[in-house]
Amino acid sequence: MSVVLSGIAKSYGAVKAIEDIDLTVEAGEVVGVLGDNGAGKSTLMKILAGATAPDAGTIMVDGETYNFANSSAARDAGIAMLYQDLALCDDMSVVHNIFLGREITNRFGFLRYGAMRKRAQEIVNSFSVRPFDVRTPSGHLSGGQRQVSALARTTAFGSRYIILDEPTSALSPSARDEVLAIVRDLADQGIGIIMVSHDLGHVRKVCDRVAILHLGRMAGIRNMAETSQDEIISLIVQGHA
C-alpha cells in the first residue's frame, strides 16, 4: 500500500516549478517534505491532492494509476490535503464542519444530527489530546483544537493518505506537541502522512523519512535515522550534501 509519484513535472509558462520528481509514501509512515521558498513543495502537494494537473508524470495509489481531474477525485482515491488555513467555518460547530457537504440524513433527507455528533465526538476523542465538545463553534476553539477538528474532518471519511501543510505553524508549544503526537498516532494506525514544514525540529521528531526539494528538483530523500541536520540543511540550501 503506497502512493508513488514518478517523473512529475509542472511548468507555468517558461518557469519550471518542478521537474522529474519521484517520491513514494508508504502506508503507516510519515514523510517530511522540506525546501526553501520556491523549491516546488506547494506545487507538488497540489498535484498529489488533485488541485493542479501535472504536465508530465504518473500518480499511483495502492497499485492503481490515476489522473486526478480535481481534489474530489483525489479524495475518492484516498488522498486528502489539510491546508495551512484549515478552511474551517468559524461560526459553525465542529460537528457541522466535519460533515460539511457529507451530512448524514435519513431516508426523507432530514439531518441525523445525533448520529453526526456521536461520530464526530468519537473521532475527536480518539486523538491523543484533551477532549472537547464537538458542539462548540470552531471560532471558539484554541489553535490546537482547530487543528484537531480539521484532522477529524480529514480522517472521518476514510482517507488513507493525508497531506499536512505546515500543521504546527502559529501553535503554542503544548499544542504543537499534541498535533505532532496525533500525526504519529495516525501513522501508527496505517495512514500515510506527507508533512510539509519549515520546522526541521518538528520534522525530525515525527518523520520516518524526509524528501528535500531544491529549485524544483528532488535534491535527496533520506531516512531520518540515518541522516544529520547538517546534511538536510545542505540539501535545502545547496541542493547537494
N, C-alpha and C positions, 0 to 999 in steps of 0.2 A: 504494500500500500504506500503510494508516494505520489507527489507532484513532480513532474520532470519538465523543465524548460530547456529547449535545445535551439541554439542559434537565433535567439530572439534579437531583433533589430527594430529600431524606430527612428525615423528622421522627421524633422519639421523644416521643410524646405531644404536648404543646403546644410542645415545643422543636424549632425548625427547625435541624437540624445543617448542612445545605447546601440551597441553593435556586438553581434556574435556572443550573446550571453547564454551560458549554460549553468543551470542550477537545479539541484534535486533536494526536495524536502521530504523526509520520511515521516510516516505517521508516528506520533509519540516523541518527536524531537523538537527542540527549539533552535531555530537558525536565526542568528542576528545578521542584519544587513546594514553595513556601515559604508560611509563615504562622505566626502566633503559636499558642500552645496554645489549642485550642478553635476554631480557624479553620475546621476541617472537612476537613483533609488526610487523616486516617486514615479517616474515613467515605467520602470519595470514592475512595480507593485500594481499600478493602474492596469497594466496589460494583464497581469495574473488575475486581477479582480474583475476583468471584463469591461472596465470603464474606457479603455483605449485599445484599439486594434493594432497589432504589430504589423510592420511591413514585411517581416520575414520571420521564420522560425515556427516551432511547434510547441504545444502545451499538451502534456499527457497527464491525466488524473486517474490513478489506480488502473493503469494499463490501457485506458481509452483516450484517443486523440480528440481534442476539442478545438473549435474556432468560436470563441465567445462573441456573440453579437452585442451583448450588453452585460451589465452587472447581474441581472436576474438569471441569465444563462450560467454565469459562473457560480452563483449561489445554488442553482439546481444541480450543478456538478459537485457541490460540497465545499466551495471556496467562498469565504466571506471576508470583507475588509472592514476594519474598525478604524475610521479616520480620526485624526487628532482632535477635531472639534466635537466628536461623539454623536452629533446630529440628534440630540435629544430635544423633545418639545418640553420646555421648562414648565409650562402651565398644565401639563398632563401628568397623571400619576405614572409611577414606574410600571404598573400593570399595563396601562394603555400604550406606553412607549414600547414595551416588549412585544406586544401583539399588534402594533400599528400596521394595518394593511393585511394582517393574517389573523383576524379576530375569530374566536370560537363562537359559532352560532348554533342554534337549534334548527330543526327542520323548517321552521317558519321564518328563519332569518333573524331572529332576535338574539342579542348578545347573551352568551352564557358567562356573565361576569364572575360568578362564583368559581367556575372552573378555571377561568383565566387567572384570577387572583391566587387560587390554590397552586396552580402550576408555576406562576411567577415567583411566589414565595418559596416554593421548593427549590427552584433554580438558584435564587439569591442565597438561601440558607446553605446550599451545597458548597458554596465558595468559602474559602478559609478566611473570612472576615467577620466583623461584628454584624449580626443580622440587623436588618431594619425593615420597617413596614412598607410593603410594596404599594400601599395606597397613598404614600407620600408623593406630592408633586415633585418632579425631577429638579425643579428650580430651588427646592429647599434642601437638597442633598449636599453633602460635602464632596470635595473633588474625588476622593477615593470611592465614595458611594455611587457617584455618577459613572465612574469607570466600571464599577461592578454592574450597574444597570445596563450599560451598553454591552458589556460582555455577556450578560444574561440574555439580552435580545439576540446576540450573535449565535449563542450556543443553543437557544431554545428550539431551533428547527433543524437540528442535525448536521450542522457544518462540521466537516472533518478536517478542514484546514482553515486557519484564521490568520489574517494579516493584521498586525498591530502597528499603527503609525504613531511613534513616539508615545507609548502608553503611560510613561511616568512623568511626562513634562507637566510643570505647574502643579505638582502634588507636594504635600508635606512629606517629610521623611518617613513618618509612620505609614501614611497612605501609599507611598512608593513601595515600601516593604510588603504591604498587603497585596498590592497589584502584582508584584514580582512573584509572590507566593502563589497567586492564582494562576499566573502564566505557567509556572512549573507544575501545578496541580492538573491543569488542562492537558499538558503534555503527558503526564503520568496516566491520564485517562485514555490516551491513544490519539489525541488530536495533534496534528502537525501545526506548529506555530512559526510564523515568519515575523520577526520583530525588528522594525526599522527604528534605529535610535542613534542619537548623537552622544549618548552617555556610555562610554566604554565600561565604566564600573558596573552598570546595570547589566550590560550585555555579558560581561564575564561572569556575573553572578548566576545567571539562569540559562545561558545558551550552551548547547552541545557543540555547535559549530558556528563559524562566522564567515560571511561572504563579504568581501570588500570590493566596492566599485571605485574606479578612478577614471575620470574623463570618459564615461560611457562604456568602459570595458571592465571585465572582471579581472581585478588585479590579483585575486587569490582567494581560495577557500581553505580555512584552517580548522582543525579540531581544537576546541578551546583548551583542552587539557594538554595539548602538545605545542602551543604557541605562547609567545610572550607579548606583553603590552607594547614593548618597543617594536616588535615585528609588525603588529597590527597598525600602529601609528605610522610606520614607514610605508606600509601598503596604502594607507589612506592618503598620505601626503605626497608620496613619490610614485606610487603605482608599482613599486617593487620593494622587496625586503633587503 
